[in-house]
């Protein structure tokens, strides 16, 4: 008797075997692939719009929340948005405080995907239109216009999203054939608050594995619509997915600097703290969501009892309902199918409402504590000493952090701005080195300039490699021009850094030779440094603006002419002074090496500005 029972149990479980499991996983895979295509297509089509949205970012928390919301709605992926935010913090686009507000908005924006799945996935049979959508989208992929290709990707992704949802719906095991497994599952759903914690943990783990809270939401939605779990258990899994989705930006931040790691930690902290209050008030919160759902659509708790009762009284009808094979010519069957469809919609509506209200309450509570968040994550992810921190800021660009060429080019542009600012600091260090009389401090400052030179070499290679990878993708003519311009610019900036290091070496040679410049020489060198610093500051300022005027270019060229004329004047005067015996020849060599190197610096600066002027950003 016991043996027969065991064999029956094994037979029941084996009805959902390896092939069925792979089919279920494949359905999730199609859904995820659809999301990826749809998100990337939208990002490519709306690259400039995303850039404009980011350009409007301010320190205002409300604006930050709205920015995160709209970007996530636009690209349909909170994971993509948070990874983008981490990369922008990494590149200096956003401060840590700004990123907290944007992340809060992204959490609300991700509910848009839930609403799309709920409305189109259950209220409308969008799967029937999926193949025609693919048929419409594929020709667009062969268009010569990149924007048409991007919209083609979006349509195909949209179709795959709902094909995956439809396959997921049909590949989910039915209650009739898996009654034993259903009975085991019910034991874990009837432990009160313990069940809530368990399924929240399961939702978190599933999301960490597949790295998509939207895919988890779809999976939970199908499980709930099939009657496997109740509404409150499904909501617990959705709650857990909010924590699980933090894994993607955490992984992305590994290769970033300390600020990127802090932004990712802030995202985790926000979702964990939000989930804690929701768990403490879970059952009252579920009642609130049920009341809202009943008022606006219907009771999300009814479907579970409906499916369970129908599985007991007429399991064949339930199978036909799930397979969409019920004979609708019978008025009773048609009414039953309509009722079943409505109840499924009520559940999807309730889960979407749960997801939305949860994130809205989170923002309402926590937006006022942004500074506290920044303080906490700064303590949780502490920096080392200044030198280590300086070193940790070297890699601002991590390949793969942004999935579209347009946004990647923007990020590279921000990196180039920081690169130019580093050369400004190098020139400032050279001036300090020139005046340093303490031998110990001189050695320290020279070593720091050496370090900056090594960093500069590495940064040029990293930015160039990054741009080369970006250029491998599908690019518009404008994007190609921007990449070529940026490659020329980083080469010239690296030459500026080389010149700064050459100046430091010349100054080091002066000190080694115990050469003491005259007051006139010191005054002339100071004047030359002033001219070069002005030109470098002008160049750095032009890198930060999109439109360059003719007067801007003329100003830089005028400074370069001043540098050239001053060099020629000093070279002529130097010959006279050496002949008159005002200072020895050895001093004149070091002196002229400094002046000539400064003139080279001016040439490189003009080359950068002219490269900017040659790009399409230059307008008359």
N, C-alpha and C positions, 0 to 999 in steps of 0.2 A: 504493500500500500504506500509506504513512505517512498520507495524507489520509483513507483509510478508517478507520485507527486513531483519528485525531483525531475524526472524525465519530462513531465508536462511543463514544469517551470523553465527547463532548458529550451524546450521547443518553442515556448512562448517568447523567450528572450531572443532566440536565434531568428525569429521572424524579422527582426531588425538587425541584420548581420553586417558584414564588412562592406558589401556592395551598397547597402542602404546608408551606412555611415559615410562612405566616400561620396555618395550622391548628395547627402546633406552638406558635407564640407564643400563640395563643388558648387552647390547653390550659394553658399556664403561667399565662395571665391568669385562667382559671377557678380554678386552684389557689390563686393569690395572693388572689383575691377571697374564696374560701372561707376562707382563713386569716384574712383581715381581719374577715370577718363573725363567725367563730368566736371570735376573740380579743376583739373589741369586745363581743360578746354576753356572754362570760364576765366581762369587766371590769365591765360594767354590772350583771350579776347578783350579782357578788361585790364590789361597791364597798366596802361596810362591812368585809368580811373583809380586803380589802387594807389598809384604813385601820388595822385592829387589828394586822395583821402589822407594818406600819410603826411603829406605836406601841410595839411590843416591841423595836424596834431599840436596841441598846446598842453600846458600844465593843468588845464581845467579837467577835473575828474569826469565830469559829465560828458564832455567832448571825447575823452578817452574811451568811455564806455560805449558811446554811440559809434565811434570808429571801429572798435572791436566787433560790435554787433553787425554793422553794415558789411565789413570785410568778410565775416564768416557767412552771412547770408549770401553774399556775392559768390564766394568760392565753394560754399556748401561743405565745409570741413573745418571743425574747430581745431582738430589736430594740426592741419596745415596752417591755420591762423596762429596757433600758439608756437609752432616751430618757427614761423615767420617772425613772430614777436621776439623769440629768443635770439634769432639771427640778427634782428635789428638792434637789440640791446647789445649784442656781441659786436656789431659794427658801429655802435655809437649813434644810430638813428633815434633811438628812444632811451630815455633815462629809466632807471629801475622803477621810480614812482609812476611814470607814465605807463610803463608796461603792465603794472598791476591793474590799472583802470581798463586798459585795452583787453586784458585777459578776462576780466569780469564781463565785459561786453561780449567777448567771444563765446563765453559759456551760455549766454542767452541766445546768441546767433545760431548756435548748433541746434536749438530746438526747431528752427525752420525746417531742417531736414526731417525731423520727427513729424512735423505737421504735413509735409509733402507726402511722406510715406503713409500717414494716416488717411489723408484725404484721397489721394490717387490710388493708394494700394488697396483700400477696402471699399471706399465709396464709389470709385470708378474702376472699371476693369481695364486699367491702363496696359496690362500685359498683352491684350489683344491688339494694341496699337504699336507694340514694341518693335516687331519685325518691320512694319512699314516705316517706322522712324529710322531704323537702321538703313533701310533702302533709300530714305531721303538724305541721311547723313553721309553715307559712303561717297557719293559723287562730290560732295563738298570737300572731302579730303584731297581730291585731285585738282582742286582749284589753285590758280596761281596766286591768289590773294591769301595771305596768312590768316586774316581775320575769318575768311570763309572756312579755312581748314580748322580753325579753332572752334567755330560753331558746329562744324561737322563732328568733331570729337565730343563736344557737349551733347549733341543729339544722340550719338551712339552710346555714350556713357549713361545718359538718361534712360535709354531703352534697356541697356544691360542691367541697370539698377533695378528696374521693375520686373525684368525677366528673372533676375536672381531672386527677387522677393516671391515671384510666382512659383519658381522651382522650389524655393524654401518652404513655401506653403504646402506644396504637394509631396515633398520628400520628408516632411515631419511625420514620425510614426503615429498611426491612429490608435485610439484607445481600445478598440475592439480586439485588435491583434496583439496588443501589448498590455493586457489587463493586469498581469502580474507585476510588470515594471511600474505601471501606474499606481498599484497598491503600495509598492515600496516607496515611490515618490511621495505619496500622500502621508506616509509616516513622518517624513521630514518637513512637511508643510503644516503640520498640526502641533508644533512645539511652541506656539505662542511667539513671544519676542525672539526666542532662540532661532526660529525659522527665518525671521526677518534678517537677523545678523548673518545666518548661514547663506541665504540667497543673495544678500548684498555682497558678501565675499565672493560668491560664485560669479556674480555679474562683474565684479572688479577683475577677477582672474581671466574671464573670457575676453574682456576688453583689453587687458594687458597683452594677451596672446595675439589677438587679431588687430590690435591697435586702431580700433574704430568704435566709438561709442554708438554711432549710427547703425553699424552692423549688429551690435549687441541689441540695440533697440528693436531692430527688425526681427531678430531671432526671438527675443522675448515676446514681441507682439504676436508672432506666429504661434509660439507655445501657448500663449494666453488664449488666442482665438481658437486653438484646437482643444482647449479645455484641460491642458496638462497642468496648468498652474492658475491660481486665482489672481484677481486684480491686485490685491495687496502684496502678494508674493512677487508678481511681475514688477510692481513699482519699486520693491526693494532691490531687484536686480538692476533696474534703471538707475537707482541711487548709487549702487556700487560701481556702475559703469562710469559715473562722473569722476571717481577716484582713479579707476583703471586707465582712463584716457590721458592721465598725466604722464604715463610712461613714455609717450612719443617725444614730447619736448625735453624730458629728462635725458633720453638717449641722445637727442640732437645737441644738448648742451655739453656733452662729454668733451667734445673737441673744441668747445668755445672757451672764452675767458671767464673770469670769476663773476662778471656781471651777467653773463648768459646763464651760468649755473644758478645765480640768485633769482633770476627771472623764472626759470623752470621750477625752482623750489617754491617761489611765491605762488605759482599756479597750483602746485600740490597742496600747499598750506591752505589756500582759499577753498579748494574743493573738499579737503579733509574736514576743516572747521565747519563748512556748510553742511556736510553729511552728518556731523556729530549732532548739531541742533535738530536736524530732520529725524534722526534716529530717536533722540530723546522724546520728541513730540510726534512720533511716527503715527500712532493710531488716530489721534485728533487731526493730524494733517491729512491722513487718508480720508477721514470723514468730510473734511473741508473740500477736498478735491472731488469726492463723490457727489457732494451737494452742488458744486459748480457744474459738474458734468451733467447731472440730472436736470439742472436748470437750463442748460444750453443745448444738450443733445439727448442723453439718456443715461440710465444707470449702468456703469461699467462693471458692477459686481454680478449682474444677472447672467451673463454668458456662461460663467463657470458652472452654475447650478443647472442651466439649460442643457449644456453639453453632457454633464454627468447624468442627468435624468434621462436624456434621449439615448445615451449609451447603454443605460440599463433596460429601457423599455423597447427601443427599436434601433439597435446598433447599425443595421444595414442602411437605414435612412440617413444616419449620421455620416456613414462612409460616402454615400451618394452626395450629400451636401458638401462635404469636404472636396470631393472630386468633381463637383459641378456636373454631375450626371443624373441628378434627380429629374424625373419626368414633370415638367412644369405645366403640362396640359391639364393636369389635375389641379383644380382650384385650391385644394387643401395643401398640396405640395408647394404650389406657388406662394401661398401665404406663409408656409413654414420657411421656405427659402428666403422670403423677404424679411421675416422675423430674424432669421439667423444672420443675414447680412447686416441688418440694423444693429444687432447685438455686437457683432464684430466691430462695427464702426464705433459703437459706444465705448468699447474697450480701448480702441486705438485713440479715440478722442480723449479718454480719461488719462491714458499714459502720457500723451502729448501735453495735456494740461498739467499733469503732475510735474513733468520735466520743466515746463515753462515757469510755473508758479514757484517751484523750488529755486530755480536760478534767479528769478526776479526778487524773491525775498532775500536770497543771499546778497545780491547787490545792494538792496535797500539797507540791509544791516551793516554790511562791511565796507561800503564805499567811503564811509566817514572815517575809517581806520586805515587808510592807505599808508599814512606815515608810519603807523605802528607796524604794518606789514613789512615795510621797507626796513625798519629797525630790526624786526625779528629775523627776517631772512638774511640780513647782513650779519647778525650774530650766529645764525645757524651755518652759514657758509662764510667763514671768516677768511680774510686775506692774510698773506704772510707779510714779510717785511717789504719795504718799498721797492727794492731791487727785483724781488720775485714778482711783485705785482706788475712792475714795468715789463718784465719778461712775459707775464701771462697775457698782456694785451697785444702780443705780436700777431697772433693769428685771429684776425677779425673775420676772415672769409673762410667758411667751411663748405667744401663742395657738397652739393646735394641738399643744402639747407633750404634753398628756394627752388621751386620746381619750374619756374618760367624765366625765359631769357630777359624779359622786360624788367622784372623785379631784381633779377641777379645783376643786371647792368647798373641799376640804381644803387644796389648795395656796393658794387665795385667802385662806383663814383664816390660814395661816402668814404670808402677805404682810401681812395686816392687823396681826398681832402685831409684825412688824418695823416697820411703819408707826407703830404706837403707841410703839415703843421709840425711833424717830427723834424723835418729839415730846418724849419725855422728855429726850433729848439737847439738843433745842432749848431747853427750859426751863432746863436746866443751863447752857447757853451764855448765856442771858439773865441768870442770876444772876452769872456770871463778868463779863459786860459791865457789869452794875450796879456792880461793885466795881473795874473797871479804871480806873486813873489815867493809865497811859501812853497818849499820844495815838495813837502808831503802832499799838500792840497793840489799842487800842480800835477803830480803823478795820478792822484785820484780822478781829477777832471779829465786828464788825457785818456785814462782807461775808460771813462764813461763815454767819451767821444768815440773811442775804438768800438765799444759795445754798440753804440748807435749806428756806426758804419756797418757792422755785421748784421744788425737788425734790418737796416735799409736794404742790404743786398738780398736778404731773405724775403723781405716784403715784396721787392720787385718780382722775384721769381714766383712767389705765391699768387700775387695779383695776376701776373701774366698767365700762369697756369690755369687759374680760375677762369679768366676771360677766354682762354683757348678752349676750355671745356664748354663754356657757354656758347661759343661760336660753332660747336659741333651740332647744336640743335637747329631747329627751323627758325630762321631770323628774317625780319623785315630788312629792307635796304637801309632804313634809318638805324636799326640796331647794329647792322654790320659797320656802318660808318662810325657809330659811337664806340664800338669796340676797337676799331683801328685808331681812332683818336686817343682813346685811353691807353692803348699800348705805347703809342708815341710819347704820351705825357709821362707815364711811369718810367720810361727809359731816361727821359730828361731829368726827372726828379732824382733818380738814382745817381745821375751825373752830378747833380747839385750836392748830394750827400758825399759823393767822392771828393768833390772840391773842398767841402768843409773839412773832411778828414785830411786832405792834402795841406790845407792851411794849418791844421793842428800839428801835423808832422813838421812843417816849416818852423812853427813857433817852438816846437820841441828842439829842433836843430839849433835855433837861436839860443835857447837856454843851455844846451849842451856845449855850445861854443863860447859861453859866457859873454855873449854879445849884448850890449846895452844900447838900445836905440837912442838917438838924440831926441830932444823935445819936438823938433820940426818933423822928424820921421813919424813919431807917435801921433802927432796932430794929423798928418796926412793919412796915416792908416785909419785913424778914427773917422775921418771924413769919408774915406772909401767904404768902410764898414757901414756907415750911415746910408750911403747911396744903395749899397747892395741889400741892406735890410729893408729899405723902402720898396725896392723892386720886388723882393721876395714876399713881402706883406701884400703888395698889390696883386701878385700872382695867386697867392693863397685865397685872397678875397674873390678873385674872378672865378676860381674853381667852384665856389659855392653858389654862383648865380647861373641861371639858365640863359639869360640874354646878355650878350656883350656888345657894348656900343663901340663905334669907331674911336671915340674919345678915350675909352678904356685902354685900347690897344696902343693908341698914340702916347698915352701917359707912360706906359711901360717902355715903349721904344725911346721916348725922350730921356727916361732914366738911364737906359742902356747907352744912349749917346753921351750923356753926362759922364757915365763910368768910363767909356772909351776915351773921351777927351781928357778926362782927369788922369787916366793911365798914361796917355801920350805926353801930357804935361809933366807928370812925375818922372817918366823915363828920361825926358830931355833934361830936366832939372837934376836928376841923379847923376848923369854924366858930368855935368858942370861941377856939382858938389864934390864928386870923387876927385876930379882933376884939381879942384881948389884945395883938396886935403881936409875937407870938413869931416869926413869919416872914412874909415878904411874900405878897401874894395870888398873884403869878406862880408862886411855889414851891408854893403850895397846889394850884394847877390841875394842875401836873405830878404832884404827889404823889397827888392823887385819881384822875387818869387811870390811874396804875399800879394803885391799889387796885381801881378799878372793873373794869379789864381782868382782873385776877386773879379777881374774882368771876365774870366771864363765863366764864373758863376752867373754874371749878368747875361752872357750869351745863352746859357741853358734856360734861364728864366724867360727870356724873350721867346725861345723855342717853344716853351710850354704855352705861353699866351697865344702865339701864332697858331699852334695846333688847335687850341680852343676856337680861334677865329676862323679856321678852315672848316670846322664842323658846322652842322646845320643849326646848332644852338646860337651861332653868330648871326645877328640881325642888324641891318643898317638902319 
